[in-house]
Amino acid sequence: MDNLTASEVAGFGVGTLLACATIAAPRIDSFISSSQRSSLGMCKRCGDLRLIACTNCRGVGSVKAEGLIRTGVLVDLYETMFGEDLGGKTVACSRCRGRGNFPCRDCHDRQ
């Protein structure tokens, strides 16, 4: 590491900045969409849809059954990158009971 040039140091800095921006992007997007909804007079959580998607099944209502070794993240990454469905057994989501969504608490409290 004694022979680092200024270009290499700048490359490491830019790479770190891009990695941090990628990690922070969902939170920034959530903040911006919430502020836009409030400025339009809509519900901050659901945007007047009155439903919130389940975070466990991503609004689908079913999840892939896990085997002895948990490979869900790897399978999801592969399917996302290559667009291939690896199939496998699916079961109803235990968090939303197979519905894929929940009623928005904020909208329910306003009524």
Buried (B, 14 or more C-beta within 10 A) or exposed (E): EEEEEEEEEEEEEEEEEEEEEEEEEEEEEEEEEBEEBEEEEBBEBBBEEBBBBBEEBEBBBBBBEEEEEEBEEEBEEEEEEEEEEEEEEEEBBEEBEBBBBBEBEEBEEEE
